[in-house]
Amino acid sequence: MLANSELLAAIKRQVCYTDLVYQRVNKKLKIELSRPEIEKLVQDILIDDQTTVEKRGKNYYVSGLAYSTQLTINSFNFRLITADRLK
């Protein structure tokens, strides 16, 4: 198993998006960001020192504590599935 920082770096390099995920992120986070802004948010979360990652089942759950956001990313194809607010 890779160390947290190595795993986050691998995810950062390979993360990809579907057309629908942009709408889903805006809806779930109750924001209105453009595609480049969402991609920048994801990259910012992935490089933040406070970010943690946990693999459960087939997904990575990336918790960006500084952003109060959790990203769900498929561990096989690194596709962003959704984003949720941390409670």
C-alpha positions in Angstrom: 0.0 0.0 0.0 1.3 3.4 -0.9 1.9 6.1 1.7 -0.7 8.8 2.0 1.3 11.4 0.1 2.3 9.0 -2.7 -1.3 7.9 -3.1 -2.6 11.4 -3.2 0.1 12.3 -5.8 -1.0 9.3 -8.0 -4.6 10.3 -7.7 -3.7 13.9 -8.6 -1.9 12.8 -11.8 -4.7 10.5 -12.9 -8.0 12.0 -11.7 -10.5 12.4 -14.5 -14.0 13.7 -14.9 -17.3 12.9 -16.6 -19.7 15.5 -18.0 -22.2 14.7 -15.3 -19.8 14.9 -12.4 -19.4 18.7 -12.8 -23.2 19.2 -12.3 -23.1 16.7 -9.4 -20.3 18.5 -7.6 -22.1 21.9 -7.9 -25.3 20.4 -6.6 -23.9 18.4 -3.7 -21.7 21.3 -2.5 -24.4 23.9 -3.2 -22.0 26.0 -5.3 -21.8 27.2 -8.9 -18.3 26.6 -10.3 -17.2 26.3 -13.8 -15.4 23.1 -15.0 -11.9 24.6 -14.6 -12.8 25.9 -11.2 -14.0 22.4 -10.1 -10.9 20.8 -11.4 -8.8 23.4 -9.6 -10.7 22.7 -6.4 -10.0 19.0 -6.7 -6.3 19.6 -7.4 -6.1 22.0 -4.4 -7.7 19.4 -2.1 -5.3 16.7 -3.4 -2.1 18.8 -2.7 -3.2 20.1 0.7 -1.1 18.9 3.7 -4.3 18.3 5.8 -5.9 16.0 3.2 -6.3 12.4 4.0 -7.2 9.4 1.8 -8.9 6.1 2.7 -9.7 3.2 0.5 -13.0 1.5 1.2 -14.3 -1.1 -1.3 -13.6 0.1 -4.8 -13.4 3.8 -4.0 -11.0 6.3 -2.5 -12.5 8.8 0.0 -10.3 11.9 0.0 -11.1 14.2 2.9 -9.9 17.8 2.3 -10.2 19.1 5.9 -9.2 22.6 5.0 -12.0 22.7 2.4 -14.5 20.7 4.5 -15.0 18.5 1.4 -14.8 14.8 0.8 -14.1 13.5 -2.7 -15.2 10.0 -3.8 -12.9 8.7 -6.5 -13.0 5.3 -8.2 -9.9 3.4 -7.3 -9.7 1.5 -10.7 -10.0 4.4 -13.2 -9.5 7.4 -10.9 -12.7 9.0 -12.0 -14.2 11.5 -9.7 -17.6 10.2 -8.6 -18.9 12.9 -6.3 -18.0 15.5 -3.6 -19.7 16.0 -0.3 -19.4 18.4 2.6 -17.7 17.1 5.7 -19.8 17.4 8.8 
